[in-house]
Amino acid sequence: MSEQLLSGGPGVPKMKIVRHEHTLGLISAKKSGGDAASGDVIVFFDCHVSPRKGWEMAFLKQMKRKHDHRTIVVPTITSLNPDTWKEIPGGGGGKVCFILWNNDFTWLYNPGRDAPLMSGGLLALSRRWWEETGGYDTKMVAWGGENIDQSLRSWLCGGRIEVADGAYVAHMWRDPKNPKTVLRYPIPTKDVMRNKARAATAWFGDFTQKVMTFPEYEMFTKNGESIGDMSEFAALKEKLSCAPFTSYLDRFSYIYLDGGLIPDQVFQLREKKTGLCLHIKRNDRAPHNVVLAACAGHHDLHQSSELQLFHRGNRDASKRGKPCCSGIMHWNFLQCLDAQRVGMGVQTFECEIGGSSQHQKVQLSEEGQLLWNWKGAWSGALGCFAPQAPKLGVATVTSVDHCSAMVEALGDETFPGDTGTVPSAFRLKSRDGGGACAAAGTKEGNGDSASNMELHFRPCDEQDAAQIFRVTPRFGGFEIKAGDSDYCLDSGGGSQVLVYPCYDEKAHNLNQVWRIRAARLLWEAEHGNPICVDAKITHEKVTPPQGEYRLVTCAPKPGQRLKKHEENGETFLLKDQDDGRCLSALSGNVLGLSECTNQHRWRIRSTNQGGPPVTQLQHEASTMCIDAGTDQKPILYPCHQGRVNQPQKFAVLEEPGWIQSPLTWGDNGRRRTFELCLDRLPVQQQGVAIQECQKTRAAGVEWEVLNPFVPLERQLWEHAAKPPKGTPVLGGDMAPP
């Protein structure tokens, strides 16, 4: 193949292949190829793509639109099947991206013609513009950040980036389940983060301060790592008279100002009746669950937990010009409060900053109602946010003889069954758990199921629509629908109880065909004994046994206030400021409180692992260290020697008195675990669901903004010099998004 390309021939133009004596990494290899190119147009394609016929003419046509050699073009990117090497049909494909404050990026939906940021692997530009801008940063290595650098080089220095109409390229995406797409050459995190830090430092100006607040940049802000020489950027900016970063933010104000990424205020949201705050319970990937938790509060030395910080965001498509805001964002994470329907739990999904998602239309009314699916003053909202009773247990299957959950009829309407009548609507009530009722609720975590719903048990509530199940005759049995939703109870072939999208009757799927006999909800296989839906009560009391400590979100509250006491050299007691007793080891090496004696003294072990010292908290008498344990139940465990792993990293914060495990991050900042503190009086978290607004008002639900502050990005924007009126926009003209 390579010989044919080198020699050319009928239908094959002669090509030049550039080889290197050693591996350079993606960025350097692309730069050497771009520098060696002799044609008028340079095209970069990842190796794992397949373009549709006609892509090259679409590229050239778009580049000539303005007769300006400074136009970079990108295709619409679709998906490639790794097994067939063919484009996967369906779906419009992604076109362009936009920059987030951590200098990562995500896809922009319905972007129009102009591309704020290109993904980096698929583009074309003139050789002249490549040479004028210098191509890629010569100090970047491997992969990551080059698309941000090149995009900003173009927009800020006189160029532009456009989507080529009619150009489609299918791209093979990584799939952890397909070995053909698994990453085979890991790239050091330090290299990726240095590349991104260089791009931010080069182009963001004062806004680099915001980027560096993210923990993944701690190697530069805390550990003293160098990002390398930046003189090439200074020379380029002077040569091309490049504009400041504020011009870019102004040019794409529909993202950063109208979309809500430069918010006026960041705040917590507290529900007055419970005294609890809206809190994001993050999973490995979206969607993330939304709960009510003890308010992390604001302390002079410690900002409220990021898991409880929100701001208004997403454009308001109902207003002229689509200004901000129509939803509520989780600050710094581009995740928006979202719900699918009344009766379902609230979660977060990636924000649709254009404001087109009705599921993300959330407003705090003057009366303190969090309105969901807000349609304006005339039409009102389809529902309101409300606390959900705590989950007491989960649904399980058992034999009929051991089943305790009973069907409780609602109303008088019935259907004939095989041993009597069956109610048209019912509640499923457990005799265990102090009166727990089954409810279709939002599942915690994110499995691979097509449904994000589950059947669990919570305190019985006649006003809770999720606890009502509706019956429809089907195939000699009954379909059991969860409330007014399109979800049905599913037997999973007899192995478990699922809440799954209802099958069409034509599918004749017997997994969703149930029977009700002797007030029990049953499923029968064609050959075999029936199984019964039952409750497995798993609820732990709010106060752990014996006052044991748990690890929870840090908050200035009783149960978390431990202060050094009777310091003697390197050792000290840790005295509870509300109880008067001291932190100690109880039976089984769990942590609790005991009378303050020298048997309960502690010391701080400090280890240098590069950067700020890592600290452990060691129990003097046992010589063991506090360890996070499992299920957020800390214990004493033999101290790690040498390199300290995350479960034993703890610090004593004198104010407000926290024993805290630090925040950690991975996957180049895309994955985080958050700070946790010892707490002997943890407050039980509650779910948050959408209910009819009339019911939430009657129940006294009321929300309020708590601890508002002006975030750094807004402060920087307010103090930055803006382009004077009449200044041409970057790129010369604008296509409306």
N, C-alpha and C positions, 0 to 999 in steps of 0.2 A: 504493500500500500504506500509506504513512504517513498519507495523508489519511483512509483508512478507519479506521485505528487512532485517529486524533485525534477523529473524529466519532462513533465507535461505531456501533451499529446492531444488527440482528437477529443474535444469536449472537456479537457482538463487543463486549466491554465497552469503555467509553470509557477511553482511555489518555492519559497525559501523557508527552511526549518532551522531555527536557532536552538542549539544544544549547549548545555552547561557542563562543566567538569564535575560539579558537585551540586547538591540540592540547594536552591536559593530560597525556596518558599514561594507562595503564590504571588505576593505583591512584587517582589523583586523580579520574578520570572515574567510577569506581565509587563513590568517596566522595560525589561530588556527587549521583549518582543515589540512593544510600542516604539522604542527608540530605533529598532532595526527596520521598521516598516518604511517602505518607499512609495506606497500608493497615496492618493489624495485623502482617502478615508481609512481610518483604523477601526476595526471591529473587534470587540472582546466578547467571547462566548465561553462559559464554563464548558468543561468536557462532557458533562452529564446532561446534555440538552439535545432536543431535536426540533429545529425550526420548521414552520410551515412554509410551503412553496410561496415565493413572492416576497419574503421578508426583506430581501436586499433592496428591491425597488421601493418598498414602503419606507425603508430607512432613508434612502436618497431623496425621495420626494419630500419627506418631512424636514430634512436638513436644508433643503433649498427654499422652504416656505418664506423665510425672511431674507434670503440671499445674504446670510451672515455666517461666516465660518465659525462663529463661537457657539453654535447650537449643537448640543449633545442630544442624541435620541435614544430612547429605550423602547422595548417591545412590551406587549401584554404577555404576561408570564402565566402559562397554564401548567398542567401536571402531566408528567411522563410516567408511564407504567414501566417499572424496572425489569419486569419479566418479558415484556413484548417489545419494549422500546418504541411504543406508540403513544400518541397523545390520548389521555383519558378524556372521553367526551363528557360534555356537561360542565356547567360552571363558567362564569365569565372570565375568570383568571384575575390575577393581581397585576397592577400596573406600576404603582409608585409607592413610596414610603414617606414617612416624616420622622424628624428627629425628636427623641424624648429627652428629658432633662438629665438623665444619667448617660447621655450620649449613646444610647442604644436606639433602635428604630423599630417601627412597626408599619403595617400596611395602611394605606389611606384609601378609604372606599369612596367611589364616585368622585375622583379627583379632578376631572376635566382634562385639559390638554397639558397643563404645566406640571412638572414633577418637582416637588420640593426636595426630594431625596431619591436617588436611584438605589436599587438593591445592590448593585455593584458588579454582578457577574455577567450582565448582558447589556451592551451599549455600543454605540458607534459615535465617533467624533472625527473632525477633520485633523489631518496630520499637523496642519498649521496651528490649530488651537492646542493640540497636545504639546507641541514644542513651546508655544508661548506660555502655557501654564506650568510646564515642567513635568507633566504626567502625574506620577505618584511621588509621594514623600520618600526620599531615598533612605531615610532612617527607620522607616517602618519595616517590620519583619513578619514573615509567615502570613497571617491572615487577620482581618478585623480592623475596622476603622478607616480603611482606604476609601470606601464608598462615601463616607461622611466628609473626608478631606476633599475628594475630587468633586463632590457635589457643591460644597461651599466655595471651592476654588472657582468653579464656573459661575455660580450665581453672584458672588460678591465681587468678582473681578471682571465683569462685563459680559459674561456668557449667560446661557440659559439651558434648561433641560426640558425636553418635550417627549410626550408619548407618540410614537409613530403609528398613525392610524393604519390598520390593516396588517401590522407586523405581529405575528404570534410565535412564541417559542415555548415549547413544552420542557419543563425542568423536572429533574428527578429529585424529589424531596427525601429527607432522611425519615425512615420508618423503623423504629426500634424493633419491630416484629419481623422485619425483612433483612436477613443477613447481607443481602447485596448492597444495602445502603448504610451499613454500620460504619462509623468513623474508624479508620484503620491507622491513622497517624495523629494521635492527640497533639494539640497545639498548646504549649505552655500558657497558662492563664496570665502570667506576668507579661508575656509578649503581647497578647491581645489587649490587656489593659493599658500597656504603655502606648500602643498604637492609638487607642481611643483617647488617652490623655493628651497625646501630641496633637491630634485633630482638634480637640476642644481648646487647648492652649493656643493653637495657631489661629483659630477663627472666632471663638466665642467672646473674646474681649473680657470685660468684667463678669460676664455671665459664666465664665469658667468657675467662679466661686460656687455657683449653684451645682455644677457638675461634681465638684470635689466634695460636696456634702454627702455623696452616696458612699456606702461602706466599701464598695469594691475598689475605690481609689485610695484606700488607707495606706497602701504601700508607698504612695507619693506624699500623702498628707501627714502620716504618722511615722512611717518606717524610713523616710529619707531617701527612697529610691529616686534616681534621676530619670527624667524623660528624654534626656539627650539634647544635643545642640539644635536650636530652633532658628539659626541665622538665615537659612534658606528661605524660610517663610517671610521674614522681614524684608529680604531683598525682592521677593516676588510681589509683595504688597506694594512696595514703592514703585516697582517697574510697571505694574498694571493699574495703579491707583485704586486699589480695592476698597470697597465700602465697608463700614463697620457692621457687626452682627445685628445691631438694631434695625438696619435696613432690611435684612433677611426676615426678622420677626415681623416687621411692618409689611413687607411684601406678602408674607403668608399669615397675615393677621387673622384670616378666617380659621386658622388652626390654633394659633397661640393666644389670641385675644378673644375672638368670638367662640372658639372651641373650648376655652376655659383653662388652657395650660399656663396662663399667667393670672391666677385668681386674685381677686381683691382681698379675700379673707380665707383663712383655714380655721376649722373649728371642730369641736366634738358635738355630737347630737345626743342629748339626754332625754330619756322618757321620765317625766316628772313622777308619775305614780309609783313606778318601781325604783326610781333613783338610779337606774342603770343606763349605761351608754352604749350606743351602736358600736359594734366591734366586728372586725373582719377575722374570721377563723380560716386562715389560708390553707389550701391544699397544695399538692405538688404542682397542680396546674388548674386553670380556671375551668368551671366556675368555683368560686370560693363562697363559703357559707357566711351568712350575716347573723349575728347573735346579739343579745344584750349581755353585758358583762360589767363588773365593777368599774366605775369611771377611773381611768388612769390619772385623771387630774393633771394639774399643771403645777410644777414646783420650780422655784427660782433657778435651781441648778439643773433641772431635768425637764425636757419637753415631754408633753404627753406622748404616750405610746403611738407610734405610726399606725398601729392597727386600729386606732380610733380617730384618725384625722381625716376630715372630708372638706370638700369645697364644691361650689356650684360649677357646673361645666356643661358641655355639649351645646351646640347652636340651637336657637329656638326658631324652628322653621315656620312658626305661625306668625312671626313678626317680619316686617319689611327689612331686608338686608340680612336676615338670620343672625341677629346678635346673640351673645351669651345671655341667658343660660336656660336649659330645659331639663337638666338632670343634676345628679349629685355624684361626684367623683371621689374615689379613694385617693388622697393626696400622694403624689409621687409614683403611682402604680398604674395609671390609665385603666382602672377598673371602675365600673359604674354600678350603682344600685340598680337591680334588675329583678323583675318578677314576671312569670309567664301568665298567671291568671289569679283571680280571687280564690283564696283558700290555700294557695301554695306558699312555701317559704320564700324569703328574699335571699338572693344571692348576688354576686357580682360577676359581670362578664366584661370583656374588653369594651371600652367606651366607643360608641359610634358618634364621633364628635360632630358629624354633620347634623345630628339631631333627628335622624329619620326613624329611629327605633322607638316605637310607642312603649315598649317594655321598660325603657330607661327614662321615661318622662316622669320625673319626681320633683315635687315642689313642697316647701314648708309654708303652710298657710299662716296668716296672721293669727288664726285661732289655735295654732299649735298642732295642726294635723299634717302628717307627712302624706301628701296626696300622691297616688300612683296612677299612671296612665292619664295624666292631666291633659284635658282637651280644651282648656280655656275657661274663662269666667262664665260663659253661657252654657257650656256642656258639662262642666265639672269634671270629676275624676271617677274612674271605674272602681277604685278601692283606696284604702288607707293602710298605712303600716300599723301593726299592733303586736304587742308581746304575745308570744306563744307559750303555752304551759310547758314546763320542762318535761323532757322525755323520761318516762319511768321504766321503759323496757322495750323489747323488740318482739316482732311477731315470729313465731316458729311453727313447726308442724309436729304433731304428736299423734299417738293412737287415740281412738275415741274414748277408751276406758280412762285415760289419764288427762283428758281435756277439761280445762276449767273455764275457758272463755265461752260466754253465752250470747246468743242472738237476742236482742231486746227490740221488739217490734216498735215502729214509729207509725202512728196513724192506723186507720182501719182497713185500708185497701190491701187485698191479698191475692195470691195466685194459688191454684191447686198444685200441691206437691205430691210426691209418691207416697207419703205417709201422713198427709194432712194438708194444711194450708201454709203458704210461705208469705211473709210480709213483703210489700212492695218497697219498703224502706226500713232500715234497721240501724241499730248501734251495736257494736260488738264489745261486750263488757267482760273484763276479767274479774274473777273473784279474789285474785291476789292483787297486791299493790295498792290496797286502800281505795278501790274503785277506779281502776284505770280503764280507759276506753281506747279501742283501736282508732288510728287516724292515718290518713294518707298524707305524708309529709315529705319535705325535701331531704334527700339522702346526704349524709355527711361524706366528705371525701369525693373522689371522682374515679369511679371504676370504669370498666369498658362497656357497661350496659347501655342499651339504647334509652333507658329511662333514668332520670335523676331523682326518682321518687322511691319511697319505701313505706312499708306498713310498720308503724311503731305504736306504742301505747303511752298515753299521757292522761293527766287528770280529766275525768269526764266533765264535759261542758256542753250544755244544751244549745249554746249559741255558736259552738264550733262546727262550721259547715264541713270541715275535713273529717269529722267523726260520723258523718251520715253516709250510708251506703245504699245505693239504689239497685233494684232487682229487675231484670228483664228475662222472660222465658227464652231459653235457647237450647236446642238439641236434646230435649228431655230433661234438661237441668236449667241452670240460671246463670246469666252473666251478672257479675257484681261490679257495678261502676262506683268509683270513688267520687261521691258528691255529684256536682254538675260538670265534672271534667270529662276528658276523653281517655281517662286511664281506668283500667280494670284490674281486679285481682287476678293473678296468674299463678298457677301451681308449680311452674317450672318443672313439669313432669313428675311432681310428687316430692321433690327434694326440698322446696322452700316456698315462701310466700313472696311474690313479687307484686309491685304496682307498675303495670306495663301498659303501653298504648293498646287500646281495645282493638281486637282484630275485627275485620269485616266479616259478616256472617258467611260470606261465600268462602272464606278461608277454612271454615269448619275446623277451627283449632280447639281441641277439647281441653287444652290446658286452662282455658278460661271458662269452663263449664263446671259450675258448683252445685251442690245440693245442701238443703237445710233440713235437718232431721233432729227432733228432740231439742230444738233451740241450739244446735251446734252447726257450725259452718264446715262442710266436708267437701273433699275432692276424692273421686274414685278413679283408679286406673281401670282399664278394660279387664284385667285379671289381677286381683290383689285386694288387700284390705283397704278400706277408706282411711284417709288421713284427716286430722282435725286442725283447724287454725287455733293456736293458743298464744298465750303471752309468756314471755320469759322476762321477768322483772329483774332489771340490772341496776336500777337507780341507786347511787351512793348518796348518803346523807350530805347535806351542805357542809356540816362540820365533820371532818374526818374522825375516825375512831381515836380516842384518847388525846384529842387535840393534836394529832400528827400534822406535820407540815406537808404542804404541796407546793409545786412550782406553778405559778400563774403569772399573768401580766402584772407588771409592777404598778402599784398605786399607793398614794399616801393615805393609808387606811389602817385601822386596827388589825393586828395579825401580821403586819409586815414591818412594824417599827422595832428594830433591834439595834441597840447602840452599844458601843464598847464601854466596858465597866471594869473598874479595878484593874487597870493596866499595870502589868509588872514585867518590865523588860519587853520581850517579844510576845508575851502571852496576855490574854485578856478574857473576860467574860463577855457574853453577848446578852444583854438584858432587854427583855420585852418592856417597852415603855408604857404599855397599857396594863399588863398583867403583873409585872414586878418580878417574875421568875426569869430563868436564864435558859438559853438554847442548850439542849443536851441530847445525848444518845439514849433512846429508850430500848426496850426489849426488841430484839430482831434488827438492831442497828438503824431503826427508823428515827427520825428527828422529832423532838417535841420539847416541852418545857419542864424543868425541875427546879427545886430550890437552888439558889446560887451558891455553889461550893467550888472549891478548887478542882474537883473531879470533872468540872464542866468548862475548863479553860480551853482556849483556842489560840492558834497562831496562824500567820499568813506565810505560806511558802511561795517564793517568787522564782520564776525560771525565765531565762532569756532565750526566746525562740526566734530572734530576729524581729526588730521592732519593739514596741512597748512590752514590758515584762508581763508574763502570764502568771496569774496568781491562783493558788489553791487555798482552801480553808481547812486546816488540819486540826483534828481533835487531839489535844495534848495527851490525855490519858491513854487512849487506844492507839495513837499514832496514825489513825486512818483519816481519810479526807471525805468531805462532802461530795457526793456523786449524784448526778441527776436521776439515776436509776431508770425505771420504766414506768410508763403511764403517769408521768409527772409526780412520782412519789420518791423524793430524794432519800438517800440512805448514806450511811458511812461505809466506805469501801477502801481497800488498800490503795494508798496514794500511787498515782502514776509516777514512774521514775523516768528521767530523761525528758522525752517529749510528752507534754501533757495533752491528752485528748479532750475534746469539747465537753464531755459530761462532767469533768472535774474542774473546769474553769469557773471560778467564782471570785467575786470581789465584794468587799465591805464598803458600802457607800454611807458615810457618816450622816449625810443629809440626803433624803429624809429618813435614813435608817434601813436601807435595803441590803439584803444578801442576794446578789444578782449574778446570774449567768449572762454572759455577753451575747450580743448579736453576732451571727455568723452568716457567711454568704458562700455561694458556689455557682458553677456554670456561668462564669464571667458576670456575676451580679444578678442573673435572672432567677436565682433561687436564694431564699433567705430563711433563717430561723431568727426569731426575735427575742429580745431580752425577757427573762423570766426572773421572778423573785420568790423567796420563801414566804409562805403565807399559812398561818395556822387557822385562819378563819376565812377560807375561800368562799366567795359568793357564787352560788350556782348560776351558770349561764342559762339564758332562756333564748329560744328561737324567736324569729321575727317573721310574721306572715302577713299576707294581704287579706284584709277583711272588708266587708261593706262599711263605708264611712259612718253610716248611721249607727252601726253597732259599736264602732270604736269610740264615737262621741259619747254614747250612752254608758260605755264602760269607763269613761273618764280618762281615756288615753290622751296624753298631751306631750308634745315634743318641744324642746328648746335648744337654742344654740348655747354652747358652753365654751369658755376660754378661747374666744376668737383672737387671732393674731394675723398680722400682715406677713406673708411668707417672703423669703429672700428674693425669689424671682420677681415679685411685684415691686419690691423696694428697688431692685436694680433697674427695672423698666422705668419706674417713675423718675429716677435720677439720671437716666441715660439721655444723651443727646439724640433727638429724633431727626429724621430727614426733613429739611425745611419744606413748607408747602410749595408745590410746583416742581419739586424734584422728580425727575422721571423714575418710574418704578424699576426695580432690578429686572433686567431682561428686556426692557423697552416697552412691553405691552403685557396685558393680562387677559387670560381666558377665565371667565367665571367658573368657580368650582361647582 
